[in-house]
Amino acid sequence: MAPAGRKKVLHKIADLIEAEALALTVLGVRDNGTEINMALKAEAGSAAGTFRYYAEALDKVYGEIAPTAPNVLGLIHRDPVGVVGAIVPWNFPLMIGAWKLAPALAAGNSVVLKPAETASLSLLRLADICAEAGLPDGVLNVVTGPGHITGEALALSMDVDVLVFTGSGATGRRLLEYSARSNLKRVYLELGGKSPNVVFADAPDLDLAAKTSAMGIFRNSGQVCVAGSRLLVEASVHDDFVARVAHHAAALQVGDPLDLNSHIGAVNSETQLAGNLGFVSDAVAEGATLALGGNRILQDTGGTYMEPTIVTGVAPHHRLAQQEVFGPVLAVTPFTTDAEAITIANSTDYGLSAGVWTASLPRAHKMIRAIRAGIVHVNTYGGSDNTVPLGGVKQSGNGHDKSLHAMDKYLDLKTAWIQL
C-alpha cells in the first residue's frame, strides 16, 4: 500500500478509537484493574494519539543518497522487515499495543499481536477497529493464549522477522533463546525497571516533589514499568520529605477501578498481591521500617487491593532495592553526597527511568549524564509523549518505543550500488 493509503487507514483507526474511548477503556479496566481516571488518558487517549503520530510520520521517512564517486550512485532504501511479532503486557495493553502496532504498520509490515492472557479484551476490539478502518485482511492478527504456548510459538516461528516484547526479564531471556533456536529474528525488549527518584535538599518545591513522587509509584497500584520505586532522599531533609510523601499517599483512595472517586485501582491478581506483600515482609525482616501501609485492603466487592506502602531504611543491597516489585511499594534510602546518590542510583541491574529534584542546573545536568537510564526526569516524574523515545539500558532492555526512533525496529536498510 502506498504511504498515502497507510496514512488514511491509521488516521481512521485513531478516529474509531476516540469514538469509543470509554468503552475500550472499560474493557481494559475490567481486565487489569487500572483506575479509570488514569486509564481513559493512558489507554484509549494515548493509543489514538500514537496512531495519529505515526500516520503523520510515515511519509516523512526517506531513503538516502550516499556521497560516492561521480560514476557511482549509492542509494540506501528503507524497506519493511516483513512480519512483526509483538507480545504485550497486562498493565497498559492498549497503550503499549499501540506503541508496537502503529509504527510497525506505518512502516508497511504485517503484525501478529499476542496480548497478555489476563488482559486481551481491548486489543481484540482493536483488531475489529483496524478491520473497520480498512486495514487489509491478514495485516493484523491478534492471537490469544498463555505465554508458554502462544508466545513460544510466535517466538519460535520461522516466519516472524522481528519480535518486540514488553514484560519481565525472565521472559525476555527466553525470547532471546527462542530467536537463537529459530531464524535468529531480531528481538527488542523492554524489561521494566527499579527506577531511582533522587530528591536533593535544594529541590525547588519539596511538597510538589513529594506529591509527584507519591503518584510516580502509587498510580495503577505501582504496576508501571517506569514507576519511581526507589526514593533516594538527601539526609538533611529525609524525615521531613518522607512525612510529606506519606501524607499525600495516605490521602489516596484505593477502591473499585470503575469508581471515578478512586485514585488507585486494583492489583492485577492474587499472585501479584502475594508477591507485593512478600517484598514488604522480607524488607522488614532485613531491618527496614514500615512507614505506611503494607497490608491488603479488603473490599465488599472482593478483588485484590493493597495499601500504598512506604518502607524506609532500605539498604541498597536489599531485595526491595534490587528487584522490581511491580506493586504500590516505595523503598526509601537516604544519601549524603552527589557521588553517593549516583552510586546508589546505578546499583541495580536495571536502567529504564529515573528522576532528579534540584534547583541547581549544573547538578541536574551532572545527574542526567551520570545516571544510567533511558529517561531522566528533572523536577517532575512521568508525562513524556510520542515525540521522545522510551527505552532502557542494562537489563531494562534494548530498542525504543515512541518517537521516530521506534520505526528503526521495523525497517531494514538496503543498499543499491549502481555503476553509471
Helices and strands as residue ranges (DSSP letters): H 3-19, H 21-32, H 36-39, I 40-45, H 46-57, G 58-60, E 64-66, E 72-80, E 83-87, H 93-106, E 110-114, H 121-132, E 140-142, I 147-151, H 152-156, E 162-166, H 169-181, E 186-190, E 196-199, H 206-218, G 219-222, E 230-234, G 235-237, H 238-250, H 270-285, E 289-292, E 296-297, E 305-306, E 309-312, H 319-322, E 329-335, H 338-345, E 353-357, H 361-370, E 375-378, G 394-396, G 404-410, E 411-419
